[in-house]
Amino acid sequence: MKHHWRERADLILIERSARELVDFVTDLWERGPATICLVRPGCGNGGLDWKDVRPVLAPLLDDRFMVVERP
């Protein structure tokens, strides 16, 4: 996540957004199971390395989430 698309991604915003996403998916989960796919947040145009982002997201995202790498 970024404040502006040209800026480097912000790990604090990524973590905050992941927490909000988990809360949102928890509400959806009550209506039926779902899998949410994410393309390595903050990586790519965000300029961050997955090795730095993964430790921030790992404790937050459970088996309802799948993080994929762009082909």
PDB file with SEQRES, HELIX, SHEET and CRYST1 records, atoms N, CA, C and O in Angstrom:
SEQRES   1 A   71  MET LYS HIS HIS TRP ARG GLU ARG ALA ASP LEU ILE LEU          
SEQRES   2 A   71  ILE GLU ARG SER ALA ARG GLU LEU VAL ASP PHE VAL THR          
SEQRES   3 A   71  ASP LEU TRP GLU ARG GLY PRO ALA THR ILE CYS LEU VAL          
SEQRES   4 A   71  ARG PRO GLY CYS GLY ASN GLY GLY LEU ASP TRP LYS ASP          
SEQRES   5 A   71  VAL ARG PRO VAL LEU ALA PRO LEU LEU ASP ASP ARG PHE          
SEQRES   6 A   71  MET VAL VAL GLU ARG PRO                                      
HELIX    1 AA1 LEU A   11  TRP A   29  1                                  19    
HELIX    2 AA2 GLY A   44  GLY A   46  5                                   3    
HELIX    3 AA3 TRP A   50  LEU A   57  1                                   8    
SHEET    1 AA1 2 ILE A  36  VAL A  39  0                                        
SHEET    2 AA1 2 PHE A  65  VAL A  68  1                                        
CRYST1    1.000    1.000    1.000  90.00  90.00  90.00 P 1           1          
ATOM      1  N   MET A   1       0.840  -1.164   0.000  1.00  0.00           N  
ATOM      2  CA  MET A   1       0.000   0.000   0.000  1.00  0.00           C  
ATOM      3  C   MET A   1       0.894   1.239   0.000  1.00  0.00           C  
ATOM      4  O   MET A   1       2.012   1.235   0.515  1.00  0.00           O  
ATOM      5  N   LYS A   2       0.348   2.299  -0.602  1.00  0.00           N  
ATOM      6  CA  LYS A   2       1.110   3.524  -0.712  1.00  0.00           C  
ATOM      7  C   LYS A   2       0.181   4.708  -0.503  1.00  0.00           C  
ATOM      8  O   LYS A   2      -1.033   4.609  -0.683  1.00  0.00           O  
ATOM      9  N   HIS A   3       0.766   5.813  -0.125  1.00  0.00           N  
ATOM     10  CA  HIS A   3       0.007   7.054  -0.024  1.00  0.00           C  
ATOM     11  C   HIS A   3      -0.263   7.605  -1.422  1.00  0.00           C  
ATOM     12  O   HIS A   3      -1.316   8.191  -1.675  1.00  0.00           O  
ATOM     13  N   HIS A   4       0.687   7.412  -2.317  1.00  0.00           N  
ATOM     14  CA  HIS A   4       0.575   7.850  -3.702  1.00  0.00           C  
ATOM     15  C   HIS A   4       1.205   6.766  -4.565  1.00  0.00           C  
ATOM     16  O   HIS A   4       2.206   6.172  -4.165  1.00  0.00           O  
ATOM     17  N   TRP A   5       0.643   6.496  -5.739  1.00  0.00           N  
ATOM     18  CA  TRP A   5       1.089   5.366  -6.554  1.00  0.00           C  
ATOM     19  C   TRP A   5       2.552   5.448  -6.960  1.00  0.00           C  
ATOM     20  O   TRP A   5       3.156   4.415  -7.249  1.00  0.00           O  
ATOM     21  N   ARG A   6       3.145   6.639  -6.993  1.00  0.00           N  
ATOM     22  CA  ARG A   6       4.542   6.762  -7.392  1.00  0.00           C  
ATOM     23  C   ARG A   6       5.511   6.505  -6.235  1.00  0.00           C  
ATOM     24  O   ARG A   6       6.705   6.311  -6.465  1.00  0.00           O  
ATOM     25  N   GLU A   7       5.022   6.502  -5.023  1.00  0.00           N  
ATOM     26  CA  GLU A   7       5.879   6.316  -3.858  1.00  0.00           C  
ATOM     27  C   GLU A   7       6.185   4.843  -3.629  1.00  0.00           C  
ATOM     28  O   GLU A   7       5.498   3.959  -4.141  1.00  0.00           O  
ATOM     29  N   ARG A   8       7.213   4.605  -2.863  1.00  0.00           N  
ATOM     30  CA  ARG A   8       7.544   3.251  -2.420  1.00  0.00           C  
ATOM     31  C   ARG A   8       6.461   2.813  -1.434  1.00  0.00           C  
ATOM     32  O   ARG A   8       5.935   3.636  -0.685  1.00  0.00           O  
ATOM     33  N   ALA A   9       6.133   1.542  -1.431  1.00  0.00           N  
ATOM     34  CA  ALA A   9       5.109   1.011  -0.525  1.00  0.00           C  
ATOM     35  C   ALA A   9       5.540   1.196   0.929  1.00  0.00           C  
ATOM     36  O   ALA A   9       6.732   1.256   1.230  1.00  0.00           O  
ATOM     37  N   ASP A  10       4.567   1.285   1.816  1.00  0.00           N  
ATOM     38  CA  ASP A  10       4.785   1.528   3.235  1.00  0.00           C  
ATOM     39  C   ASP A  10       4.360   0.283   4.013  1.00  0.00           C  
ATOM     40  O   ASP A  10       3.187  -0.091   3.991  1.00  0.00           O  
ATOM     41  N   LEU A  11       5.312  -0.365   4.704  1.00  0.00           N  
ATOM     42  CA  LEU A  11       5.007  -1.589   5.450  1.00  0.00           C  
ATOM     43  C   LEU A  11       3.936  -1.372   6.515  1.00  0.00           C  
ATOM     44  O   LEU A  11       3.146  -2.275   6.789  1.00  0.00           O  
ATOM     45  N   ILE A  12       3.901  -0.202   7.108  1.00  0.00           N  
ATOM     46  CA  ILE A  12       2.885   0.078   8.128  1.00  0.00           C  
ATOM     47  C   ILE A  12       1.494   0.090   7.494  1.00  0.00           C  
ATOM     48  O   ILE A  12       0.541  -0.438   8.067  1.00  0.00           O  
ATOM     49  N   LEU A  13       1.381   0.694   6.309  1.00  0.00           N  
ATOM     50  CA  LEU A  13       0.095   0.682   5.604  1.00  0.00           C  
ATOM     51  C   LEU A  13      -0.288  -0.721   5.153  1.00  0.00           C  
ATOM     52  O   LEU A  13      -1.464  -1.084   5.180  1.00  0.00           O  
ATOM     53  N   ILE A  14       0.693  -1.505   4.742  1.00  0.00           N  
ATOM     54  CA  ILE A  14       0.417  -2.887   4.336  1.00  0.00           C  
ATOM     55  C   ILE A  14      -0.125  -3.671   5.520  1.00  0.00           C  
ATOM     56  O   ILE A  14      -1.114  -4.392   5.386  1.00  0.00           O  
ATOM     57  N   GLU A  15       0.510  -3.536   6.674  1.00  0.00           N  
ATOM     58  CA  GLU A  15       0.047  -4.249   7.868  1.00  0.00           C  
ATOM     59  C   GLU A  15      -1.356  -3.794   8.265  1.00  0.00           C  
ATOM     60  O   GLU A  15      -2.214  -4.630   8.551  1.00  0.00           O  
ATOM     61  N   ARG A  16      -1.600  -2.497   8.288  1.00  0.00           N  
ATOM     62  CA  ARG A  16      -2.923  -1.968   8.654  1.00  0.00           C  
ATOM     63  C   ARG A  16      -3.988  -2.478   7.674  1.00  0.00           C  
ATOM     64  O   ARG A  16      -5.073  -2.888   8.087  1.00  0.00           O  
ATOM     65  N   SER A  17      -3.674  -2.449   6.400  1.00  0.00           N  
ATOM     66  CA  SER A  17      -4.624  -2.918   5.384  1.00  0.00           C  
ATOM     67  C   SER A  17      -4.894  -4.411   5.521  1.00  0.00           C  
ATOM     68  O   SER A  17      -6.026  -4.859   5.339  1.00  0.00           O  
ATOM     69  N   ALA A  18      -3.855  -5.185   5.842  1.00  0.00           N  
ATOM     70  CA  ALA A  18      -4.040  -6.622   6.029  1.00  0.00           C  
ATOM     71  C   ALA A  18      -4.950  -6.901   7.221  1.00  0.00           C  
ATOM     72  O   ALA A  18      -5.802  -7.788   7.156  1.00  0.00           O  
ATOM     73  N   ARG A  19      -4.779  -6.156   8.303  1.00  0.00           N  
ATOM     74  CA  ARG A  19      -5.653  -6.323   9.476  1.00  0.00           C  
ATOM     75  C   ARG A  19      -7.105  -6.005   9.117  1.00  0.00           C  
ATOM     76  O   ARG A  19      -8.019  -6.725   9.518  1.00  0.00           O  
ATOM     77  N   GLU A  20      -7.315  -4.923   8.358  1.00  0.00           N  
ATOM     78  CA  GLU A  20      -8.667  -4.561   7.935  1.00  0.00           C  
ATOM     79  C   GLU A  20      -9.247  -5.628   7.003  1.00  0.00           C  
ATOM     80  O   GLU A  20     -10.433  -5.946   7.086  1.00  0.00           O  
ATOM     81  N   LEU A  21      -8.417  -6.175   6.122  1.00  0.00           N  
ATOM     82  CA  LEU A  21      -8.871  -7.226   5.216  1.00  0.00           C  
ATOM     83  C   LEU A  21      -9.280  -8.475   5.989  1.00  0.00           C  
ATOM     84  O   LEU A  21     -10.297  -9.093   5.674  1.00  0.00           O  
ATOM     85  N   VAL A  22      -8.500  -8.846   6.993  1.00  0.00           N  
ATOM     86  CA  VAL A  22      -8.842 -10.015   7.820  1.00  0.00           C  
ATOM     87  C   VAL A  22     -10.195  -9.797   8.498  1.00  0.00           C  
ATOM     88  O   VAL A  22     -11.021 -10.710   8.522  1.00  0.00           O  
ATOM     89  N   ASP A  23     -10.433  -8.620   9.042  1.00  0.00           N  
ATOM     90  CA  ASP A  23     -11.723  -8.328   9.672  1.00  0.00           C  
ATOM     91  C   ASP A  23     -12.862  -8.419   8.657  1.00  0.00           C  
ATOM     92  O   ASP A  23     -13.917  -8.980   8.952  1.00  0.00           O  
ATOM     93  N   PHE A  24     -12.647  -7.872   7.475  1.00  0.00           N  
ATOM     94  CA  PHE A  24     -13.658  -7.902   6.421  1.00  0.00           C  
ATOM     95  C   PHE A  24     -13.963  -9.337   5.992  1.00  0.00           C  
ATOM     96  O   PHE A  24     -15.126  -9.712   5.842  1.00  0.00           O  
ATOM     97  N   VAL A  25     -12.921 -10.130   5.798  1.00  0.00           N  
ATOM     98  CA  VAL A  25     -13.104 -11.520   5.360  1.00  0.00           C  
ATOM     99  C   VAL A  25     -13.772 -12.335   6.458  1.00  0.00           C  
ATOM    100  O   VAL A  25     -14.540 -13.250   6.162  1.00  0.00           O  
ATOM    101  N   THR A  26     -13.497 -12.021   7.711  1.00  0.00           N  
ATOM    102  CA  THR A  26     -14.149 -12.732   8.819  1.00  0.00           C  
ATOM    103  C   THR A  26     -15.657 -12.537   8.751  1.00  0.00           C  
ATOM    104  O   THR A  26     -16.417 -13.479   8.972  1.00  0.00           O  
ATOM    105  N   ASP A  27     -16.091 -11.318   8.446  1.00  0.00           N  
ATOM    106  CA  ASP A  27     -17.523 -11.063   8.282  1.00  0.00           C  
ATOM    107  C   ASP A  27     -18.083 -11.828   7.082  1.00  0.00           C  
ATOM    108  O   ASP A  27     -19.178 -12.385   7.162  1.00  0.00           O  
ATOM    109  N   LEU A  28     -17.349 -11.860   5.983  1.00  0.00           N  
ATOM    110  CA  LEU A  28     -17.797 -12.587   4.787  1.00  0.00           C  
ATOM    111  C   LEU A  28     -17.857 -14.092   5.035  1.00  0.00           C  
ATOM    112  O   LEU A  28     -18.750 -14.781   4.543  1.00  0.00           O  
ATOM    113  N   TRP A  29     -16.894 -14.586   5.802  1.00  0.00           N  
ATOM    114  CA  TRP A  29     -16.767 -16.024   6.052  1.00  0.00           C  
ATOM    115  C   TRP A  29     -18.051 -16.588   6.668  1.00  0.00           C  
ATOM    116  O   TRP A  29     -18.390 -17.752   6.453  1.00  0.00           O  
ATOM    117  N   GLU A  30     -18.754 -15.762   7.428  1.00  0.00           N  
ATOM    118  CA  GLU A  30     -20.000 -16.213   8.054  1.00  0.00           C  
ATOM    119  C   GLU A  30     -21.060 -16.542   7.001  1.00  0.00           C  
ATOM    120  O   GLU A  30     -21.975 -17.320   7.269  1.00  0.00           O  
ATOM    121  N   ARG A  31     -20.943 -15.962   5.816  1.00  0.00           N  
ATOM    122  CA  ARG A  31     -21.887 -16.229   4.723  1.00  0.00           C  
ATOM    123  C   ARG A  31     -21.476 -17.430   3.896  1.00  0.00           C  
ATOM    124  O   ARG A  31     -22.270 -17.939   3.105  1.00  0.00           O  
ATOM    125  N   GLY A  32     -20.262 -17.885   4.066  1.00  0.00           N  
ATOM    126  CA  GLY A  32     -19.761 -19.039   3.324  1.00  0.00           C  
ATOM    127  C   GLY A  32     -18.268 -18.921   3.113  1.00  0.00           C  
ATOM    128  O   GLY A  32     -17.733 -17.817   3.020  1.00  0.00           O  
ATOM    129  N   PRO A  33     -17.589 -20.064   3.038  1.00  0.00           N  
ATOM    130  CA  PRO A  33     -16.130 -20.044   2.882  1.00  0.00           C  
ATOM    131  C   PRO A  33     -15.704 -19.336   1.598  1.00  0.00           C  
ATOM    132  O   PRO A  33     -16.409 -19.362   0.589  1.00  0.00           O  
ATOM    133  N   ALA A  34     -14.553 -18.715   1.662  1.00  0.00           N  
ATOM    134  CA  ALA A  34     -13.984 -18.043   0.501  1.00  0.00           C  
ATOM    135  C   ALA A  34     -12.465 -18.041   0.632  1.00  0.00           C  
ATOM    136  O   ALA A  34     -11.927 -18.083   1.738  1.00  0.00           O  
ATOM    137  N   THR A  35     -11.794 -17.993  -0.490  1.00  0.00           N  
ATOM    138  CA  THR A  35     -10.352 -17.843  -0.502  1.00  0.00           C  
ATOM    139  C   THR A  35     -10.044 -16.502  -1.152  1.00  0.00           C  
ATOM    140  O   THR A  35     -10.562 -16.186  -2.223  1.00  0.00           O  
ATOM    141  N   ILE A  36      -9.215 -15.735  -0.510  1.00  0.00           N  
ATOM    142  CA  ILE A  36      -8.830 -14.420  -1.006  1.00  0.00           C  
ATOM    143  C   ILE A  36      -7.396 -14.515  -1.517  1.00  0.00           C  
ATOM    144  O   ILE A  36      -6.490 -14.898  -0.777  1.00  0.00           O  
ATOM    145  N   CYS A  37      -7.198 -14.166  -2.779  1.00  0.00           N  
ATOM    146  CA  CYS A  37      -5.857 -14.194  -3.374  1.00  0.00           C  
ATOM    147  C   CYS A  37      -5.280 -12.785  -3.393  1.00  0.00           C  
ATOM    148  O   CYS A  37      -5.945 -11.827  -3.786  1.00  0.00           O  
ATOM    149  N   LEU A  38      -4.037 -12.684  -2.964  1.00  0.00           N  
ATOM    150  CA  LEU A  38      -3.318 -11.411  -2.965  1.00  0.00           C  
ATOM    151  C   LEU A  38      -2.052 -11.576  -3.793  1.00  0.00           C  
ATOM    152  O   LEU A  38      -1.382 -12.606  -3.714  1.00  0.00           O  
ATOM    153  N   VAL A  39      -1.731 -10.578  -4.574  1.00  0.00           N  
ATOM    154  CA  VAL A  39      -0.475 -10.573  -5.317  1.00  0.00           C  
ATOM    155  C   VAL A  39       0.542  -9.799  -4.493  1.00  0.00           C  
ATOM    156  O   VAL A  39       0.519  -8.568  -4.472  1.00  0.00           O  
ATOM    157  N   ARG A  40       1.416 -10.496  -3.828  1.00  0.00           N  
ATOM    158  CA  ARG A  40       2.476  -9.965  -2.967  1.00  0.00           C  
ATOM    159  C   ARG A  40       2.376  -8.450  -2.738  1.00  0.00           C  
ATOM    160  O   ARG A  40       3.020  -7.668  -3.437  1.00  0.00           O  
ATOM    161  N   PRO A  41       1.567  -8.047  -1.760  1.00  0.00           N  
ATOM    162  CA  PRO A  41       1.360  -6.617  -1.501  1.00  0.00           C  
ATOM    163  C   PRO A  41       2.662  -5.874  -1.251  1.00  0.00           C  
ATOM    164  O   PRO A  41       3.531  -6.341  -0.515  1.00  0.00           O  
ATOM    165  N   GLY A  42       2.781  -4.711  -1.876  1.00  0.00           N  
ATOM    166  CA  GLY A  42       3.957  -3.873  -1.696  1.00  0.00           C  
ATOM    167  C   GLY A  42       5.119  -4.215  -2.592  1.00  0.00           C  
ATOM    168  O   GLY A  42       6.065  -3.436  -2.710  1.00  0.00           O  
ATOM    169  N   CYS A  43       5.061  -5.372  -3.228  1.00  0.00           N  
ATOM    170  CA  CYS A  43       6.134  -5.790  -4.120  1.00  0.00           C  
ATOM    171  C   CYS A  43       5.774  -5.359  -5.544  1.00  0.00           C  
ATOM    172  O   CYS A  43       4.646  -4.932  -5.792  1.00  0.00           O  
ATOM    173  N   GLY A  44       6.679  -5.460  -6.441  1.00  0.00           N  
ATOM    174  CA  GLY A  44       6.410  -4.993  -7.804  1.00  0.00           C  
ATOM    175  C   GLY A  44       6.503  -3.483  -7.853  1.00  0.00           C  
ATOM    176  O   GLY A  44       7.559  -2.924  -7.559  1.00  0.00           O  
ATOM    177  N   ASN A  45       5.423  -2.809  -8.217  1.00  0.00           N  
ATOM    178  CA  ASN A  45       5.421  -1.353  -8.320  1.00  0.00           C  
ATOM    179  C   ASN A  45       5.667  -0.679  -6.974  1.00  0.00           C  
ATOM    180  O   ASN A  45       6.101   0.472  -6.927  1.00  0.00           O  
ATOM    181  N   GLY A  46       5.392  -1.392  -5.877  1.00  0.00           N  
ATOM    182  CA  GLY A  46       5.632  -0.839  -4.545  1.00  0.00           C  
ATOM    183  C   GLY A  46       7.097  -0.778  -4.169  1.00  0.00           C  
ATOM    184  O   GLY A  46       7.483  -0.048  -3.256  1.00  0.00           O  
ATOM    185  N   GLY A  47       7.917  -1.549  -4.876  1.00  0.00           N  
ATOM    186  CA  GLY A  47       9.353  -1.478  -4.678  1.00  0.00           C  
ATOM    187  C   GLY A  47       9.908  -2.231  -3.483  1.00  0.00           C  
ATOM    188  O   GLY A  47      11.106  -2.155  -3.212  1.00  0.00           O  
ATOM    189  N   LEU A  48       9.055  -2.963  -2.755  1.00  0.00           N  
ATOM    190  CA  LEU A  48       9.543  -3.705  -1.595  1.00  0.00           C  
ATOM    191  C   LEU A  48       9.896  -5.131  -1.989  1.00  0.00           C  
ATOM    192  O   LEU A  48       9.378  -5.656  -2.975  1.00  0.00           O  
ATOM    193  N   ASP A  49      10.776  -5.753  -1.218  1.00  0.00           N  
ATOM    194  CA  ASP A  49      11.118  -7.161  -1.418  1.00  0.00           C  
ATOM    195  C   ASP A  49      10.171  -8.030  -0.605  1.00  0.00           C  
ATOM    196  O   ASP A  49       9.801  -7.680   0.516  1.00  0.00           O  
ATOM    197  N   TRP A  50       9.780  -9.163  -1.175  1.00  0.00           N  
ATOM    198  CA  TRP A  50       8.884 -10.086  -0.498  1.00  0.00           C  
ATOM    199  C   TRP A  50       9.479 -10.557   0.828  1.00  0.00           C  
ATOM    200  O   TRP A  50       8.746 -10.803   1.786  1.00  0.00           O  
ATOM    201  N   LYS A  51      10.794 -10.681   0.885  1.00  0.00           N  
ATOM    202  CA  LYS A  51      11.447 -11.130   2.134  1.00  0.00           C  
ATOM    203  C   LYS A  51      11.222 -10.143   3.276  1.00  0.00           C  
ATOM    204  O   LYS A  51      11.319 -10.520   4.443  1.00  0.00           O  
ATOM    205  N   ASP A  52      10.921  -8.883   2.954  1.00  0.00           N  
ATOM    206  CA  ASP A  52      10.632  -7.888   3.985  1.00  0.00           C  
ATOM    207  C   ASP A  52       9.142  -7.813   4.319  1.00  0.00           C  
ATOM    208  O   ASP A  52       8.769  -7.514   5.453  1.00  0.00           O  
ATOM    209  N   VAL A  53       8.302  -8.083   3.334  1.00  0.00           N  
ATOM    210  CA  VAL A  53       6.850  -7.973   3.510  1.00  0.00           C  
ATOM    211  C   VAL A  53       6.275  -9.233   4.166  1.00  0.00           C  
ATOM    212  O   VAL A  53       5.395  -9.142   5.022  1.00  0.00           O  
ATOM    213  N   ARG A  54       6.767 -10.391   3.768  1.00  0.00           N  
ATOM    214  CA  ARG A  54       6.224 -11.662   4.260  1.00  0.00           C  
ATOM    215  C   ARG A  54       6.163 -11.753   5.785  1.00  0.00           C  
ATOM    216  O   ARG A  54       5.133 -12.161   6.322  1.00  0.00           O  
ATOM    217  N   PRO A  55       7.245 -11.382   6.510  1.00  0.00           N  
ATOM    218  CA  PRO A  55       7.176 -11.488   7.982  1.00  0.00           C  
ATOM    219  C   PRO A  55       6.111 -10.595   8.617  1.00  0.00           C  
ATOM    220  O   PRO A  55       5.628 -10.887   9.710  1.00  0.00           O  
ATOM    221  N   VAL A  56       5.747  -9.516   7.940  1.00  0.00           N  
ATOM    222  CA  VAL A  56       4.703  -8.626   8.458  1.00  0.00           C  
ATOM    223  C   VAL A  56       3.325  -9.262   8.270  1.00  0.00           C  
ATOM    224  O   VAL A  56       2.459  -9.141   9.136  1.00  0.00           O  
ATOM    225  N   LEU A  57       3.128  -9.940   7.136  1.00  0.00           N  
ATOM    226  CA  LEU A  57       1.818 -10.510   6.831  1.00  0.00           C  
ATOM    227  C   LEU A  57       1.601 -11.909   7.403  1.00  0.00           C  
ATOM    228  O   LEU A  57       0.468 -12.279   7.709  1.00  0.00           O  
ATOM    229  N   ALA A  58       2.664 -12.684   7.549  1.00  0.00           N  
ATOM    230  CA  ALA A  58       2.532 -14.084   7.978  1.00  0.00           C  
ATOM    231  C   ALA A  58       1.706 -14.264   9.253  1.00  0.00           C  
ATOM    232  O   ALA A  58       0.872 -15.170   9.294  1.00  0.00           O  
ATOM    233  N   PRO A  59       1.892 -13.457  10.286  1.00  0.00           N  
ATOM    234  CA  PRO A  59       1.089 -13.669  11.497  1.00  0.00           C  
ATOM    235  C   PRO A  59      -0.378 -13.260  11.343  1.00  0.00           C  
ATOM    236  O   PRO A  59      -1.215 -13.631  12.165  1.00  0.00           O  
ATOM    237  N   LEU A  60      -0.689 -12.498  10.294  1.00  0.00           N  
ATOM    238  CA  LEU A  60      -2.046 -11.973  10.125  1.00  0.00           C  
ATOM    239  C   LEU A  60      -2.914 -12.829   9.211  1.00  0.00           C  
ATOM    240  O   LEU A  60      -4.107 -13.004   9.462  1.00  0.00           O  
ATOM    241  N   LEU A  61      -2.312 -13.358   8.155  1.00  0.00           N  
ATOM    242  CA  LEU A  61      -3.092 -14.063   7.133  1.00  0.00           C  
ATOM    243  C   LEU A  61      -3.132 -15.560   7.415  1.00  0.00           C  
ATOM    244  O   LEU A  61      -2.093 -16.204   7.562  1.00  0.00           O  
ATOM    245  N   ASP A  62      -4.333 -16.100   7.487  1.00  0.00           N  
ATOM    246  CA  ASP A  62      -4.494 -17.526   7.758  1.00  0.00           C  
ATOM    247  C   ASP A  62      -4.797 -18.273   6.462  1.00  0.00           C  
ATOM    248  O   ASP A  62      -4.540 -17.761   5.373  1.00  0.00           O  
ATOM    249  N   ASP A  63      -5.345 -19.487   6.578  1.00  0.00           N  
ATOM    250  CA  ASP A  63      -5.558 -20.331   5.398  1.00  0.00           C  
ATOM    251  C   ASP A  63      -6.667 -19.827   4.470  1.00  0.00           C  
ATOM    252  O   ASP A  63      -6.897 -20.428   3.421  1.00  0.00           O  
ATOM    253  N   ARG A  64      -7.350 -18.757   4.824  1.00  0.00           N  
ATOM    254  CA  ARG A  64      -8.347 -18.163   3.927  1.00  0.00           C  
ATOM    255  C   ARG A  64      -7.689 -17.317   2.849  1.00  0.00           C  
ATOM    256  O   ARG A  64      -8.340 -16.919   1.883  1.00  0.00           O  
ATOM    257  N   PHE A  65      -6.391 -17.042   3.011  1.00  0.00           N  
ATOM    258  CA  PHE A  65      -5.661 -16.170   2.113  1.00  0.00           C  
ATOM    259  C   PHE A  65      -4.586 -16.932   1.359  1.00  0.00           C  
ATOM    260  O   PHE A  65      -3.935 -17.819   1.911  1.00  0.00           O  
ATOM    261  N   MET A  66      -4.404 -16.579   0.091  1.00  0.00           N  
ATOM    262  CA  MET A  66      -3.352 -17.159  -0.724  1.00  0.00           C  
ATOM    263  C   MET A  66      -2.585 -15.997  -1.344  1.00  0.00           C  
ATOM    264  O   MET A  66      -3.155 -15.166  -2.050  1.00  0.00           O  
ATOM    265  N   VAL A  67      -1.291 -15.954  -1.069  1.00  0.00           N  
ATOM    266  CA  VAL A  67      -0.444 -14.917  -1.652  1.00  0.00           C  
ATOM    267  C   VAL A  67       0.259 -15.538  -2.850  1.00  0.00           C  
ATOM    268  O   VAL A  67       0.917 -16.572  -2.735  1.00  0.00           O  
ATOM    269  N   VAL A  68       0.111 -14.892  -4.000  1.00  0.00           N  
ATOM    270  CA  VAL A  68       0.676 -15.439  -5.231  1.00  0.00           C  
ATOM    271  C   VAL A  68       1.685 -14.451  -5.812  1.00  0.00           C  
ATOM    272  O   VAL A  68       1.661 -13.256  -5.516  1.00  0.00           O  
ATOM    273  N   GLU A  69       2.573 -14.990  -6.650  1.00  0.00           N  
ATOM    274  CA  GLU A  69       3.534 -14.167  -7.347  1.00  0.00           C  
ATOM    275  C   GLU A  69       3.042 -13.952  -8.762  1.00  0.00           C  
ATOM    276  O   GLU A  69       2.509 -14.868  -9.390  1.00  0.00           O  
ATOM    277  N   ARG A  70       3.217 -12.755  -9.257  1.00  0.00           N  
ATOM    278  CA  ARG A  70       2.788 -12.473 -10.629  1.00  0.00           C  
ATOM    279  C   ARG A  70       3.606 -13.323 -11.582  1.00  0.00           C  
ATOM    280  O   ARG A  70       4.810 -13.493 -11.390  1.00  0.00           O  
ATOM    281  N   PRO A  71       2.959 -13.858 -12.609  1.00  0.00           N  
ATOM    282  CA  PRO A  71       3.705 -14.679 -13.584  1.00  0.00           C  
ATOM    283  C   PRO A  71       4.678 -13.853 -14.401  1.00  0.00           C  
ATOM    284  O   PRO A  71       5.377 -14.393 -15.259  1.00  0.00           O  
TER     285      PRO A  71                                                      
END                                                                             
